[in-house]
């Protein structure tokens, strides 16, 4: 875990930018395609970027962005479950 945290810290700006671009892409896809969006893909993609951004904000000790992105992880998990039709 220590090595992984070190890797993230060395590459934090790249990881953050990648996560932000992933989020922009997923919301743009939903905006353009509306109800025809590949919702499972969007939810998984958005949850992965939330994990990346949460990790970065946690390592930076930025509690506001950690809370925000952990919230997006929870929202993403609910979205994945709903997109999989486990409950309506």
PDB file of N, CA, C and O in Angstrom:
ATOM      1  N   UNK A   1       0.825  -1.191   0.000  1.00  0.00           N
ATOM      2  CA  UNK A   1       0.000   0.000   0.000  1.00  0.00           C
ATOM      3  C   UNK A   1       0.865   1.249   0.000  1.00  0.00           C
ATOM      4  O   UNK A   1       0.550   2.244  -0.653  1.00  0.00           O
ATOM      5  N   UNK A   2       1.960   1.180   0.744  1.00  0.00           N
ATOM      6  CA  UNK A   2       2.873   2.312   0.825  1.00  0.00           C
ATOM      7  C   UNK A   2       3.466   2.641  -0.544  1.00  0.00           C
ATOM      8  O   UNK A   2       3.603   3.812  -0.900  1.00  0.00           O
ATOM      9  N   UNK A   3       3.818   1.607  -1.310  1.00  0.00           N
ATOM     10  CA  UNK A   3       4.366   1.811  -2.651  1.00  0.00           C
ATOM     11  C   UNK A   3       3.323   2.408  -3.589  1.00  0.00           C
ATOM     12  O   UNK A   3       3.638   3.257  -4.423  1.00  0.00           O
ATOM     13  N   UNK A   4       2.093   1.963  -3.447  1.00  0.00           N
ATOM     14  CA  UNK A   4       1.015   2.491  -4.285  1.00  0.00           C
ATOM     15  C   UNK A   4       0.751   3.961  -3.951  1.00  0.00           C
ATOM     16  O   UNK A   4       0.565   4.777  -4.853  1.00  0.00           O
ATOM     17  N   UNK A   5       0.735   4.295  -2.675  1.00  0.00           N
ATOM     18  CA  UNK A   5       0.577   5.698  -2.269  1.00  0.00           C
ATOM     19  C   UNK A   5       1.724   6.547  -2.795  1.00  0.00           C
ATOM     20  O   UNK A   5       1.510   7.676  -3.236  1.00  0.00           O
ATOM     21  N   UNK A   6       2.930   6.017  -2.751  1.00  0.00           N
ATOM     22  CA  UNK A   6       4.093   6.745  -3.270  1.00  0.00           C
ATOM     23  C   UNK A   6       3.948   6.981  -4.770  1.00  0.00           C
ATOM     24  O   UNK A   6       4.238   8.070  -5.265  1.00  0.00           O
ATOM     25  N   UNK A   7       3.500   5.958  -5.487  1.00  0.00           N
ATOM     26  CA  UNK A   7       3.276   6.099  -6.932  1.00  0.00           C
ATOM     27  C   UNK A   7       2.250   7.188  -7.213  1.00  0.00           C
ATOM     28  O   UNK A   7       2.452   8.030  -8.088  1.00  0.00           O
ATOM     29  N   UNK A   8       1.140   7.167  -6.460  1.00  0.00           N
ATOM     30  CA  UNK A   8       0.094   8.172  -6.655  1.00  0.00           C
ATOM     31  C   UNK A   8       0.646   9.559  -6.354  1.00  0.00           C
ATOM     32  O   UNK A   8       0.385  10.499  -7.105  1.00  0.00           O
ATOM     33  N   UNK A   9       1.395   9.703  -5.283  1.00  0.00           N
ATOM     34  CA  UNK A   9       1.932  11.027  -4.933  1.00  0.00           C
ATOM     35  C   UNK A   9       2.900  11.546  -5.986  1.00  0.00           C
ATOM     36  O   UNK A   9       2.899  12.740  -6.287  1.00  0.00           O
ATOM     37  N   UNK A  10       3.716  10.680  -6.543  1.00  0.00           N
ATOM     38  CA  UNK A  10       4.658  11.106  -7.584  1.00  0.00           C
ATOM     39  C   UNK A  10       3.906  11.536  -8.846  1.00  0.00           C
ATOM     40  O   UNK A  10       4.337  12.449  -9.550  1.00  0.00           O
ATOM     41  N   UNK A  11       2.784  10.875  -9.127  1.00  0.00           N
ATOM     42  CA  UNK A  11       2.027  11.129 -10.354  1.00  0.00           C
ATOM     43  C   UNK A  11       0.693  11.828 -10.096  1.00  0.00           C
ATOM     44  O   UNK A  11      -0.217  11.739 -10.920  1.00  0.00           O
ATOM     45  N   UNK A  12       0.567  12.510  -8.982  1.00  0.00           N
ATOM     46  CA  UNK A  12      -0.736  13.015  -8.538  1.00  0.00           C
ATOM     47  C   UNK A  12      -1.382  13.972  -9.533  1.00  0.00           C
ATOM     48  O   UNK A  12      -2.590  13.894  -9.754  1.00  0.00           O
ATOM     49  N   UNK A  13      -0.618  14.864 -10.134  1.00  0.00           N
ATOM     50  CA  UNK A  13      -1.207  15.814 -11.080  1.00  0.00           C
ATOM     51  C   UNK A  13      -1.763  15.101 -12.308  1.00  0.00           C
ATOM     52  O   UNK A  13      -2.837  15.449 -12.800  1.00  0.00           O
ATOM     53  N   UNK A  14      -1.041  14.117 -12.795  1.00  0.00           N
ATOM     54  CA  UNK A  14      -1.510  13.350 -13.959  1.00  0.00           C
ATOM     55  C   UNK A  14      -2.752  12.537 -13.608  1.00  0.00           C
ATOM     56  O   UNK A  14      -3.699  12.478 -14.391  1.00  0.00           O
ATOM     57  N   UNK A  15      -2.749  11.917 -12.446  1.00  0.00           N
ATOM     58  CA  UNK A  15      -3.902  11.114 -12.020  1.00  0.00           C
ATOM     59  C   UNK A  15      -5.122  12.007 -11.822  1.00  0.00           C
ATOM     60  O   UNK A  15      -6.225  11.652 -12.236  1.00  0.00           O
ATOM     61  N   UNK A  16      -4.928  13.166 -11.188  1.00  0.00           N
ATOM     62  CA  UNK A  16      -6.055  14.086 -10.999  1.00  0.00           C
ATOM     63  C   UNK A  16      -6.607  14.573 -12.336  1.00  0.00           C
ATOM     64  O   UNK A  16      -7.822  14.597 -12.532  1.00  0.00           O
ATOM     65  N   UNK A  17      -5.729  14.958 -13.253  1.00  0.00           N
ATOM     66  CA  UNK A  17      -6.206  15.433 -14.556  1.00  0.00           C
ATOM     67  C   UNK A  17      -6.926  14.326 -15.308  1.00  0.00           C
ATOM     68  O   UNK A  17      -7.941  14.576 -15.958  1.00  0.00           O
ATOM     69  N   UNK A  18      -6.415  13.121 -15.227  1.00  0.00           N
ATOM     70  CA  UNK A  18      -7.080  11.986 -15.873  1.00  0.00           C
ATOM     71  C   UNK A  18      -8.467  11.778 -15.272  1.00  0.00           C
ATOM     72  O   UNK A  18      -9.434  11.581 -16.007  1.00  0.00           O
ATOM     73  N   UNK A  19      -8.576  11.821 -13.944  1.00  0.00           N
ATOM     74  CA  UNK A  19      -9.874  11.666 -13.283  1.00  0.00           C
ATOM     75  C   UNK A  19     -10.847  12.758 -13.662  1.00  0.00           C
ATOM     76  O   UNK A  19     -12.022  12.483 -13.906  1.00  0.00           O
ATOM     77  N   UNK A  20     -10.378  13.999 -13.715  1.00  0.00           N
ATOM     78  CA  UNK A  20     -11.252  15.118 -14.096  1.00  0.00           C
ATOM     79  C   UNK A  20     -11.717  14.959 -15.547  1.00  0.00           C
ATOM     80  O   UNK A  20     -12.894  15.166 -15.843  1.00  0.00           O
ATOM     81  N   UNK A  21     -10.805  14.593 -16.452  1.00  0.00           N
ATOM     82  CA  UNK A  21     -11.194  14.401 -17.856  1.00  0.00           C
ATOM     83  C   UNK A  21     -12.166  13.229 -18.009  1.00  0.00           C
ATOM     84  O   UNK A  21     -13.070  13.276 -18.844  1.00  0.00           O
ATOM     85  N   UNK A  22     -11.982  12.184 -17.208  1.00  0.00           N
ATOM     86  CA  UNK A  22     -12.925  11.064 -17.233  1.00  0.00           C
ATOM     87  C   UNK A  22     -14.317  11.529 -16.818  1.00  0.00           C
ATOM     88  O   UNK A  22     -15.312  11.149 -17.435  1.00  0.00           O
ATOM     89  N   UNK A  23     -14.386  12.354 -15.772  1.00  0.00           N
ATOM     90  CA  UNK A  23     -15.674  12.853 -15.292  1.00  0.00           C
ATOM     91  C   UNK A  23     -16.330  13.743 -16.331  1.00  0.00           C
ATOM     92  O   UNK A  23     -17.528  13.626 -16.586  1.00  0.00           O
ATOM     93  N   UNK A  24     -15.557  14.626 -16.929  1.00  0.00           N
ATOM     94  CA  UNK A  24     -16.084  15.512 -17.979  1.00  0.00           C
ATOM     95  C   UNK A  24     -16.621  14.664 -19.134  1.00  0.00           C
ATOM     96  O   UNK A  24     -17.711  14.924 -19.644  1.00  0.00           O
ATOM     97  N   UNK A  25     -15.856  13.652 -19.544  1.00  0.00           N
ATOM     98  CA  UNK A  25     -16.276  12.786 -20.636  1.00  0.00           C
ATOM     99  C   UNK A  25     -17.583  12.066 -20.306  1.00  0.00           C
ATOM    100  O   UNK A  25     -18.486  12.013 -21.142  1.00  0.00           O
ATOM    101  N   UNK A  26     -17.692  11.515 -19.107  1.00  0.00           N
ATOM    102  CA  UNK A  26     -18.892  10.744 -18.771  1.00  0.00           C
ATOM    103  C   UNK A  26     -20.129  11.630 -18.728  1.00  0.00           C
ATOM    104  O   UNK A  26     -21.190  11.230 -19.207  1.00  0.00           O
ATOM    105  N   UNK A  27     -20.010  12.834 -18.158  1.00  0.00           N
ATOM    106  CA  UNK A  27     -21.169  13.725 -18.119  1.00  0.00           C
ATOM    107  C   UNK A  27     -21.489  14.295 -19.498  1.00  0.00           C
ATOM    108  O   UNK A  27     -22.653  14.546 -19.811  1.00  0.00           O
ATOM    109  N   UNK A  28     -20.468  14.499 -20.320  1.00  0.00           N
ATOM    110  CA  UNK A  28     -20.706  14.953 -21.688  1.00  0.00           C
ATOM    111  C   UNK A  28     -21.450  13.881 -22.473  1.00  0.00           C
ATOM    112  O   UNK A  28     -22.371  14.187 -23.231  1.00  0.00           O
ATOM    113  N   UNK A  29     -21.057  12.640 -22.296  1.00  0.00           N
ATOM    114  CA  UNK A  29     -21.714  11.524 -22.977  1.00  0.00           C
ATOM    115  C   UNK A  29     -23.194  11.464 -22.620  1.00  0.00           C
ATOM    116  O   UNK A  29     -24.039  11.294 -23.499  1.00  0.00           O
ATOM    117  N   UNK A  30     -23.510  11.602 -21.340  1.00  0.00           N
ATOM    118  CA  UNK A  30     -24.904  11.584 -20.901  1.00  0.00           C
ATOM    119  C   UNK A  30     -25.652  12.798 -21.461  1.00  0.00           C
ATOM    120  O   UNK A  30     -26.802  12.678 -21.884  1.00  0.00           O
ATOM    121  N   UNK A  31     -25.009  13.951 -21.465  1.00  0.00           N
ATOM    122  CA  UNK A  31     -25.650  15.160 -21.989  1.00  0.00           C
ATOM    123  C   UNK A  31     -25.965  15.023 -23.469  1.00  0.00           C
ATOM    124  O   UNK A  31     -27.044  15.420 -23.910  1.00  0.00           O
ATOM    125  N   UNK A  32     -25.037  14.466 -24.243  1.00  0.00           N
ATOM    126  CA  UNK A  32     -25.240  14.326 -25.683  1.00  0.00           C
ATOM    127  C   UNK A  32     -26.241  13.238 -26.029  1.00  0.00           C
ATOM    128  O   UNK A  32     -27.098  13.427 -26.893  1.00  0.00           O
ATOM    129  N   UNK A  33     -26.135  12.096 -25.357  1.00  0.00           N
ATOM    130  CA  UNK A  33     -26.948  10.940 -25.734  1.00  0.00           C
ATOM    131  C   UNK A  33     -28.247  10.817 -24.954  1.00  0.00           C
ATOM    132  O   UNK A  33     -29.150  10.097 -25.380  1.00  0.00           O
ATOM    133  N   UNK A  34     -28.361  11.496 -23.832  1.00  0.00           N
ATOM    134  CA  UNK A  34     -29.591  11.449 -23.033  1.00  0.00           C
ATOM    135  C   UNK A  34     -29.969  10.026 -22.677  1.00  0.00           C
ATOM    136  O   UNK A  34     -29.140   9.255 -22.195  1.00  0.00           O
ATOM    137  N   UNK A  35     -31.247   9.675 -22.920  1.00  0.00           N
ATOM    138  CA  UNK A  35     -31.724   8.328 -22.557  1.00  0.00           C
ATOM    139  C   UNK A  35     -31.035   7.195 -23.322  1.00  0.00           C
ATOM    140  O   UNK A  35     -31.125   6.034 -22.923  1.00  0.00           O
ATOM    141  N   UNK A  36     -30.353   7.525 -24.410  1.00  0.00           N
ATOM    142  CA  UNK A  36     -29.649   6.494 -25.186  1.00  0.00           C
ATOM    143  C   UNK A  36     -28.224   6.268 -24.688  1.00  0.00           C
ATOM    144  O   UNK A  36     -27.456   5.544 -25.322  1.00  0.00           O
ATOM    145  N   UNK A  37     -27.866   6.876 -23.567  1.00  0.00           N
ATOM    146  CA  UNK A  37     -26.521   6.735 -23.010  1.00  0.00           C
ATOM    147  C   UNK A  37     -26.274   5.304 -22.532  1.00  0.00           C
ATOM    148  O   UNK A  37     -27.190   4.633 -22.056  1.00  0.00           O
ATOM    149  N   UNK A  38     -25.045   4.852 -22.662  1.00  0.00           N
ATOM    150  CA  UNK A  38     -24.687   3.534 -22.108  1.00  0.00           C
ATOM    151  C   UNK A  38     -24.481   3.686 -20.589  1.00  0.00           C
ATOM    152  O   UNK A  38     -23.353   3.819 -20.114  1.00  0.00           O
ATOM    153  N   UNK A  39     -25.589   3.664 -19.846  1.00  0.00           N
ATOM    154  CA  UNK A  39     -25.549   4.036 -18.436  1.00  0.00           C
ATOM    155  C   UNK A  39     -24.617   3.178 -17.590  1.00  0.00           C
ATOM    156  O   UNK A  39     -23.951   3.708 -16.700  1.00  0.00           O
ATOM    157  N   UNK A  40     -24.548   1.881 -17.834  1.00  0.00           N
ATOM    158  CA  UNK A  40     -23.648   1.042 -17.039  1.00  0.00           C
ATOM    159  C   UNK A  40     -22.206   1.501 -17.238  1.00  0.00           C
ATOM    160  O   UNK A  40     -21.455   1.637 -16.272  1.00  0.00           O
ATOM    161  N   UNK A  41     -21.822   1.739 -18.492  1.00  0.00           N
ATOM    162  CA  UNK A  41     -20.473   2.236 -18.773  1.00  0.00           C
ATOM    163  C   UNK A  41     -20.223   3.566 -18.067  1.00  0.00           C
ATOM    164  O   UNK A  41     -19.182   3.754 -17.438  1.00  0.00           O
ATOM    165  N   UNK A  42     -21.172   4.479 -18.171  1.00  0.00           N
ATOM    166  CA  UNK A  42     -21.019   5.805 -17.573  1.00  0.00           C
ATOM    167  C   UNK A  42     -20.867   5.695 -16.058  1.00  0.00           C
ATOM    168  O   UNK A  42     -20.007   6.355 -15.475  1.00  0.00           O
ATOM    169  N   UNK A  43     -21.693   4.868 -15.414  1.00  0.00           N
ATOM    170  CA  UNK A  43     -21.607   4.744 -13.957  1.00  0.00           C
ATOM    171  C   UNK A  43     -20.290   4.117 -13.524  1.00  0.00           C
ATOM    172  O   UNK A  43     -19.683   4.566 -12.551  1.00  0.00           O
ATOM    173  N   UNK A  44     -19.845   3.093 -14.227  1.00  0.00           N
ATOM    174  CA  UNK A  44     -18.572   2.461 -13.876  1.00  0.00           C
ATOM    175  C   UNK A  44     -17.426   3.441 -14.101  1.00  0.00           C
ATOM    176  O   UNK A  44     -16.552   3.579 -13.246  1.00  0.00           O
ATOM    177  N   UNK A  45     -17.425   4.114 -15.235  1.00  0.00           N
ATOM    178  CA  UNK A  45     -16.386   5.087 -15.575  1.00  0.00           C
ATOM    179  C   UNK A  45     -16.351   6.206 -14.541  1.00  0.00           C
ATOM    180  O   UNK A  45     -15.280   6.607 -14.085  1.00  0.00           O
ATOM    181  N   UNK A  46     -17.535   6.709 -14.172  1.00  0.00           N
ATOM    182  CA  UNK A  46     -17.634   7.802 -13.208  1.00  0.00           C
ATOM    183  C   UNK A  46     -17.197   7.344 -11.808  1.00  0.00           C
ATOM    184  O   UNK A  46     -16.609   8.126 -11.061  1.00  0.00           O
ATOM    185  N   UNK A  47     -17.474   6.111 -11.456  1.00  0.00           N
ATOM    186  CA  UNK A  47     -17.063   5.598 -10.151  1.00  0.00           C
ATOM    187  C   UNK A  47     -15.552   5.408 -10.091  1.00  0.00           C
ATOM    188  O   UNK A  47     -14.933   5.674  -9.060  1.00  0.00           O
ATOM    189  N   UNK A  48     -14.960   4.953 -11.177  1.00  0.00           N
ATOM    190  CA  UNK A  48     -13.498   4.810 -11.226  1.00  0.00           C
ATOM    191  C   UNK A  48     -12.833   6.179 -11.077  1.00  0.00           C
ATOM    192  O   UNK A  48     -11.857   6.313 -10.339  1.00  0.00           O
ATOM    193  N   UNK A  49     -13.350   7.192 -11.768  1.00  0.00           N
ATOM    194  CA  UNK A  49     -12.726   8.515 -11.626  1.00  0.00           C
ATOM    195  C   UNK A  49     -12.915   9.049 -10.207  1.00  0.00           C
ATOM    196  O   UNK A  49     -12.035   9.737  -9.688  1.00  0.00           O
ATOM    197  N   UNK A  50     -14.046   8.744  -9.576  1.00  0.00           N
ATOM    198  CA  UNK A  50     -14.266   9.178  -8.194  1.00  0.00           C
ATOM    199  C   UNK A  50     -13.283   8.510  -7.239  1.00  0.00           C
ATOM    200  O   UNK A  50     -12.822   9.138  -6.286  1.00  0.00           O
ATOM    201  N   UNK A  51     -12.962   7.257  -7.484  1.00  0.00           N
ATOM    202  CA  UNK A  51     -11.967   6.553  -6.664  1.00  0.00           C
ATOM    203  C   UNK A  51     -10.601   7.208  -6.841  1.00  0.00           C
ATOM    204  O   UNK A  51      -9.894   7.450  -5.862  1.00  0.00           O
ATOM    205  N   UNK A  52     -10.232   7.492  -8.080  1.00  0.00           N
ATOM    206  CA  UNK A  52      -8.941   8.137  -8.347  1.00  0.00           C
ATOM    207  C   UNK A  52      -8.859   9.496  -7.651  1.00  0.00           C
ATOM    208  O   UNK A  52      -7.869   9.803  -6.986  1.00  0.00           O
ATOM    209  N   UNK A  53      -9.905  10.305  -7.811  1.00  0.00           N
ATOM    210  CA  UNK A  53      -9.893  11.651  -7.242  1.00  0.00           C
ATOM    211  C   UNK A  53      -9.977  11.624  -5.714  1.00  0.00           C
ATOM    212  O   UNK A  53      -9.389  12.476  -5.048  1.00  0.00           O
ATOM    213  N   UNK A  54     -10.702  10.655  -5.157  1.00  0.00           N
ATOM    214  CA  UNK A  54     -10.765  10.514  -3.696  1.00  0.00           C
ATOM    215  C   UNK A  54      -9.399  10.187  -3.132  1.00  0.00           C
ATOM    216  O   UNK A  54      -8.974  10.753  -2.125  1.00  0.00           O
ATOM    217  N   UNK A  55      -8.723   9.277  -3.787  1.00  0.00           N
ATOM    218  CA  UNK A  55      -7.399   8.864  -3.328  1.00  0.00           C
ATOM    219  C   UNK A  55      -6.439  10.052  -3.340  1.00  0.00           C
ATOM    220  O   UNK A  55      -5.710  10.286  -2.377  1.00  0.00           O
ATOM    221  N   UNK A  56      -6.451  10.794  -4.444  1.00  0.00           N
ATOM    222  CA  UNK A  56      -5.573  11.967  -4.553  1.00  0.00           C
ATOM    223  C   UNK A  56      -5.901  13.000  -3.474  1.00  0.00           C
ATOM    224  O   UNK A  56      -5.002  13.524  -2.817  1.00  0.00           O
ATOM    225  N   UNK A  57      -7.184  13.288  -3.295  1.00  0.00           N
ATOM    226  CA  UNK A  57      -7.556  14.308  -2.307  1.00  0.00           C
ATOM    227  C   UNK A  57      -7.249  13.836  -0.882  1.00  0.00           C
ATOM    228  O   UNK A  57      -6.902  14.646  -0.023  1.00  0.00           O
ATOM    229  N   UNK A  58      -7.376  12.532  -0.632  1.00  0.00           N
ATOM    230  CA  UNK A  58      -7.027  12.003   0.677  1.00  0.00           C
ATOM    231  C   UNK A  58      -5.534  12.172   0.950  1.00  0.00           C
ATOM    232  O   UNK A  58      -5.142  12.604   2.034  1.00  0.00           O
ATOM    233  N   UNK A  59      -4.705  11.832  -0.034  1.00  0.00           N
ATOM    234  CA  UNK A  59      -3.265  11.974   0.137  1.00  0.00           C
ATOM    235  C   UNK A  59      -2.851  13.436   0.291  1.00  0.00           C
ATOM    236  O   UNK A  59      -1.866  13.742   0.962  1.00  0.00           O
ATOM    237  N   UNK A  60      -3.606  14.332  -0.333  1.00  0.00           N
ATOM    238  CA  UNK A  60      -3.318  15.768  -0.214  1.00  0.00           C
ATOM    239  C   UNK A  60      -3.916  16.356   1.065  1.00  0.00           C
ATOM    240  O   UNK A  60      -3.734  17.536   1.365  1.00  0.00           O
ATOM    241  N   UNK A  61      -4.634  15.512   1.814  1.00  0.00           N
ATOM    242  CA  UNK A  61      -5.309  15.929   3.055  1.00  0.00           C
ATOM    243  C   UNK A  61      -6.317  17.050   2.798  1.00  0.00           C
ATOM    244  O   UNK A  61      -6.449  17.987   3.585  1.00  0.00           O
ATOM    245  N   UNK A  62      -7.023  16.926   1.674  1.00  0.00           N
ATOM    246  CA  UNK A  62      -8.053  17.898   1.298  1.00  0.00           C
ATOM    247  C   UNK A  62      -9.416  17.282   1.632  1.00  0.00           C
ATOM    248  O   UNK A  62     -10.021  16.585   0.817  1.00  0.00           O
ATOM    249  N   UNK A  63      -9.875  17.558   2.843  1.00  0.00           N
ATOM    250  CA  UNK A  63     -11.078  16.882   3.341  1.00  0.00           C
ATOM    251  C   UNK A  63     -12.331  17.220   2.534  1.00  0.00           C
ATOM    252  O   UNK A  63     -13.188  16.356   2.350  1.00  0.00           O
ATOM    253  N   UNK A  64     -12.457  18.446   2.053  1.00  0.00           N
ATOM    254  CA  UNK A  64     -13.656  18.816   1.288  1.00  0.00           C
ATOM    255  C   UNK A  64     -13.762  17.980   0.010  1.00  0.00           C
ATOM    256  O   UNK A  64     -14.830  17.445  -0.290  1.00  0.00           O
ATOM    257  N   UNK A  65     -12.678  17.863  -0.736  1.00  0.00           N
ATOM    258  CA  UNK A  65     -12.724  17.083  -1.971  1.00  0.00           C
ATOM    259  C   UNK A  65     -12.752  15.585  -1.706  1.00  0.00           C
ATOM    260  O   UNK A  65     -13.274  14.823  -2.520  1.00  0.00           O
ATOM    261  N   UNK A  66     -12.203  15.157  -0.587  1.00  0.00           N
ATOM    262  CA  UNK A  66     -12.316  13.747  -0.229  1.00  0.00           C
ATOM    263  C   UNK A  66     -13.778  13.398   0.017  1.00  0.00           C
ATOM    264  O   UNK A  66     -14.267  12.391  -0.496  1.00  0.00           O
ATOM    265  N   UNK A  67     -14.480  14.214   0.792  1.00  0.00           N
ATOM    266  CA  UNK A  67     -15.910  13.969   1.059  1.00  0.00           C
ATOM    267  C   UNK A  67     -16.704  14.008  -0.242  1.00  0.00           C
ATOM    268  O   UNK A  67     -17.535  13.134  -0.489  1.00  0.00           O
ATOM    269  N   UNK A  68     -16.452  15.012  -1.071  1.00  0.00           N
ATOM    270  CA  UNK A  68     -17.178  15.131  -2.340  1.00  0.00           C
ATOM    271  C   UNK A  68     -16.992  13.897  -3.210  1.00  0.00           C
ATOM    272  O   UNK A  68     -17.963  13.365  -3.749  1.00  0.00           O
ATOM    273  N   UNK A  69     -15.768  13.444  -3.350  1.00  0.00           N
ATOM    274  CA  UNK A  69     -15.509  12.314  -4.238  1.00  0.00           C
ATOM    275  C   UNK A  69     -15.918  10.982  -3.637  1.00  0.00           C
ATOM    276  O   UNK A  69     -16.290  10.071  -4.376  1.00  0.00           O
ATOM    277  N   UNK A  70     -15.861  10.840  -2.323  1.00  0.00           N
ATOM    278  CA  UNK A  70     -16.393   9.626  -1.699  1.00  0.00           C
ATOM    279  C   UNK A  70     -17.907   9.580  -1.901  1.00  0.00           C
ATOM    280  O   UNK A  70     -18.475   8.514  -2.138  1.00  0.00           O
ATOM    281  N   UNK A  71     -18.554  10.741  -1.805  1.00  0.00           N
ATOM    282  CA  UNK A  71     -19.981  10.819  -2.110  1.00  0.00           C
ATOM    283  C   UNK A  71     -20.238  10.307  -3.528  1.00  0.00           C
ATOM    284  O   UNK A  71     -21.184   9.550  -3.745  1.00  0.00           O
ATOM    285  N   UNK A  72     -19.402  10.711  -4.501  1.00  0.00           N
ATOM    286  CA  UNK A  72     -19.582  10.266  -5.885  1.00  0.00           C
ATOM    287  C   UNK A  72     -19.350   8.769  -6.027  1.00  0.00           C
ATOM    288  O   UNK A  72     -19.949   8.135  -6.897  1.00  0.00           O
ATOM    289  N   UNK A  73     -18.493   8.191  -5.191  1.00  0.00           N
ATOM    290  CA  UNK A  73     -18.320   6.733  -5.215  1.00  0.00           C
ATOM    291  C   UNK A  73     -19.624   6.062  -4.800  1.00  0.00           C
ATOM    292  O   UNK A  73     -20.067   5.111  -5.444  1.00  0.00           O
ATOM    293  N   UNK A  74     -20.236   6.548  -3.732  1.00  0.00           N
ATOM    294  CA  UNK A  74     -21.510   5.974  -3.255  1.00  0.00           C
ATOM    295  C   UNK A  74     -22.587   6.143  -4.322  1.00  0.00           C
ATOM    296  O   UNK A  74     -23.326   5.202  -4.612  1.00  0.00           O
ATOM    297  N   UNK A  75     -22.680   7.335  -4.905  1.00  0.00           N
ATOM    298  CA  UNK A  75     -23.655   7.583  -5.977  1.00  0.00           C
ATOM    299  C   UNK A  75     -23.389   6.633  -7.145  1.00  0.00           C
ATOM    300  O   UNK A  75     -24.319   6.091  -7.742  1.00  0.00           O
ATOM    301  N   UNK A  76     -22.112   6.441  -7.462  1.00  0.00           N
ATOM    302  CA  UNK A  76     -21.751   5.546  -8.557  1.00  0.00           C
ATOM    303  C   UNK A  76     -22.154   4.112  -8.298  1.00  0.00           C
ATOM    304  O   UNK A  76     -22.640   3.426  -9.197  1.00  0.00           O
ATOM    305  N   UNK A  77     -21.954   3.653  -7.072  1.00  0.00           N
ATOM    306  CA  UNK A  77     -22.340   2.276  -6.733  1.00  0.00           C
ATOM    307  C   UNK A  77     -23.855   2.114  -6.863  1.00  0.00           C
ATOM    308  O   UNK A  77     -24.328   1.107  -7.391  1.00  0.00           O
ATOM    309  N   UNK A  78     -24.607   3.092  -6.389  1.00  0.00           N
ATOM    310  CA  UNK A  78     -26.071   3.051  -6.544  1.00  0.00           C
ATOM    311  C   UNK A  78     -26.427   3.054  -8.026  1.00  0.00           C
ATOM    312  O   UNK A  78     -27.300   2.297  -8.451  1.00  0.00           O
ATOM    313  N   UNK A  79     -25.765   3.895  -8.819  1.00  0.00           N
ATOM    314  CA  UNK A  79     -26.024   3.938 -10.259  1.00  0.00           C
ATOM    315  C   UNK A  79     -25.724   2.627 -10.950  1.00  0.00           C
ATOM    316  O   UNK A  79     -26.475   2.197 -11.825  1.00  0.00           O
ATOM    317  N   UNK A  80     -24.624   1.984 -10.560  1.00  0.00           N
ATOM    318  CA  UNK A  80     -24.269   0.684 -11.147  1.00  0.00           C
ATOM    319  C   UNK A  80     -25.321  -0.357 -10.799  1.00  0.00           C
ATOM    320  O   UNK A  80     -25.747  -1.123 -11.664  1.00  0.00           O
ATOM    321  N   UNK A  81     -25.739  -0.391  -9.549  1.00  0.00           N
ATOM    322  CA  UNK A  81     -26.763  -1.343  -9.119  1.00  0.00           C
ATOM    323  C   UNK A  81     -28.065  -1.100  -9.883  1.00  0.00           C
ATOM    324  O   UNK A  81     -28.704  -2.048 -10.339  1.00  0.00           O
ATOM    325  N   UNK A  82     -28.453   0.155 -10.020  1.00  0.00           N
ATOM    326  CA  UNK A  82     -29.690   0.469 -10.751  1.00  0.00           C
ATOM    327  C   UNK A  82     -29.559   0.149 -12.220  1.00  0.00           C
ATOM    328  O   UNK A  82     -30.494  -0.385 -12.818  1.00  0.00           O
ATOM    329  N   UNK A  83     -28.402   0.465 -12.830  1.00  0.00           N
ATOM    330  CA  UNK A  83     -28.209   0.170 -14.257  1.00  0.00           C
ATOM    331  C   UNK A  83     -28.225  -1.320 -14.512  1.00  0.00           C
ATOM    332  O   UNK A  83     -28.604  -1.767 -15.595  1.00  0.00           O
ATOM    333  N   UNK A  84     -27.809  -2.101 -13.509  1.00  0.00           N
ATOM    334  CA  UNK A  84     -27.829  -3.556 -13.637  1.00  0.00           C
ATOM    335  C   UNK A  84     -29.222  -4.129 -13.369  1.00  0.00           C
ATOM    336  O   UNK A  84     -29.429  -5.340 -13.449  1.00  0.00           O
ATOM    337  N   UNK A  85     -30.166  -3.255 -13.053  1.00  0.00           N
ATOM    338  CA  UNK A  85     -31.572  -3.628 -12.798  1.00  0.00           C
ATOM    339  C   UNK A  85     -31.732  -4.526 -11.591  1.00  0.00           C
ATOM    340  O   UNK A  85     -32.635  -5.362 -11.563  1.00  0.00           O
ATOM    341  N   UNK A  86     -30.869  -4.374 -10.581  1.00  0.00           N
ATOM    342  CA  UNK A  86     -31.045  -5.134  -9.349  1.00  0.00           C
ATOM    343  C   UNK A  86     -32.247  -4.632  -8.577  1.00  0.00           C
ATOM    344  O   UNK A  86     -32.943  -5.406  -7.919  1.00  0.00           O
ATOM    345  N   UNK A  87     -32.489  -3.340  -8.659  1.00  0.00           N
ATOM    346  CA  UNK A  87     -33.723  -2.779  -8.113  1.00  0.00           C
ATOM    347  C   UNK A  87     -34.092  -1.564  -8.937  1.00  0.00           C
ATOM    348  O   UNK A  87     -33.233  -0.911  -9.529  1.00  0.00           O
ATOM    349  N   UNK A  88     -35.349  -1.279  -8.965  1.00  0.00           N
ATOM    350  CA  UNK A  88     -35.824  -0.181  -9.841  1.00  0.00           C
ATOM    351  C   UNK A  88     -36.138   1.011  -9.019  1.00  0.00           C
ATOM    352  O   UNK A  88     -36.551   2.039  -9.555  1.00  0.00           O
TER     353      UNK A  88
END
